[in-house]
Amino acid sequence: MTETSKSILVWGDETFGEVQDPVALVKRAAEEMDELIEALENGDTDEAGKEAADVTILLHRLMGTLNKELADEVDNKMKINRNRTWKSAGDGTGGHI
């Protein structure tokens, strides 16, 4: 089964109840992001994969509450990104000019 924002929203609602405040999902995703950072700092790639999945699941659930699909949002944003001019920070990251 390929999960979607809608299927993850349904699971989340059945498991935790309906989202009352979408900001709560973002705050929880931030906590999971901190756990991802910790896993990477510790060199634990297996745990990093699980934490990255947790962040993604929360973002899917957020998009589901907004009646959107995260994959569609990523595709739309990448179209914008591919047409921007970027500057590298020299560490694998950067920003648009």
C-alpha positions as CSV (number, residue, x, y, z in Angstrom):
1,M,0.0,0.0,0.0
2,T,1.3,3.4,-0.9
3,E,0.4,5.9,1.8
4,T,-1.1,9.3,1.0
5,S,-1.8,12.4,3.0
6,K,-5.5,11.3,3.1
7,S,-4.8,7.8,4.3
8,I,-2.4,9.0,7.0
9,L,-5.0,11.6,8.1
10,V,-7.6,8.9,8.4
11,W,-5.2,6.7,10.5
12,G,-4.2,9.7,12.6
13,D,-7.8,10.7,13.3
14,E,-8.7,7.1,14.2
15,T,-5.6,6.7,16.4
16,F,-5.4,10.2,18.1
17,G,-8.6,11.9,17.3
18,E,-9.3,14.7,14.8
19,V,-6.8,17.5,14.6
20,Q,-8.0,20.5,16.6
21,D,-5.0,22.8,15.8
22,P,-2.8,22.2,12.8
23,V,0.0,24.1,14.6
24,A,0.1,21.2,17.1
25,L,1.2,18.9,14.3
26,V,3.9,21.2,13.2
27,K,5.2,21.5,16.8
28,R,5.2,17.7,17.1
29,A,7.1,17.5,13.8
30,A,9.7,19.9,15.2
31,E,10.2,17.6,18.2
32,E,10.6,14.7,15.8
33,M,13.1,16.8,13.8
34,D,15.1,17.3,16.9
35,E,15.2,13.5,17.4
36,L,16.3,13.2,13.8
37,I,19.2,15.6,14.4
38,E,20.2,13.6,17.5
39,A,20.2,10.4,15.6
40,L,22.4,11.8,12.9
41,E,24.8,13.4,15.4
42,N,25.1,9.9,17.0
43,G,25.7,8.3,13.6
44,D,22.6,6.1,13.9
45,T,21.3,5.9,10.4
46,D,18.6,3.3,11.2
47,E,17.1,5.6,13.8
48,A,17.5,8.6,11.5
49,G,15.4,6.8,8.9
50,K,12.6,6.3,11.5
51,E,12.7,9.9,12.7
52,A,12.6,11.2,9.1
53,A,9.6,9.0,8.6
54,D,7.9,10.4,11.7
55,V,8.5,14.0,10.4
56,T,7.1,13.0,7.0
57,I,4.1,11.3,8.5
58,L,3.2,14.4,10.5
59,L,3.6,16.6,7.4
60,H,1.3,14.2,5.5
61,R,-1.3,14.4,8.3
62,L,-1.0,18.2,8.3
63,M,-1.6,18.4,4.5
64,G,-4.5,16.0,4.9
65,T,-6.2,18.4,7.3
66,L,-5.8,21.1,4.7
67,N,-7.3,18.8,2.0
68,K,-4.0,18.7,0.1
69,E,-1.5,15.9,-0.8
70,L,2.0,16.4,0.3
71,A,3.5,14.8,-2.8
72,D,1.5,17.3,-5.0
73,E,2.8,20.2,-2.9
74,V,6.4,18.9,-3.2
75,D,6.0,18.6,-7.0
76,N,4.6,22.1,-7.3
77,K,7.3,23.6,-5.1
78,M,10.1,21.8,-7.1
79,K,8.8,23.4,-10.3
80,I,9.3,26.8,-8.6
81,N,12.7,25.7,-7.2
82,R,14.0,24.5,-10.6
83,N,13.3,28.0,-12.0
84,R,15.1,29.9,-9.3
85,T,18.7,31.0,-9.2
86,W,20.5,29.4,-6.2
87,K,23.7,30.0,-4.3
88,S,25.5,27.2,-2.5
89,A,26.5,27.7,1.1
90,G,29.3,25.2,0.5
91,D,27.9,22.6,2.9
92,G,25.3,21.0,0.7
93,T,22.7,23.7,1.5
94,G,22.1,27.1,0.2
95,G,19.4,29.6,-0.6
96,H,17.8,31.3,-3.6
97,I,19.0,34.7,-4.8
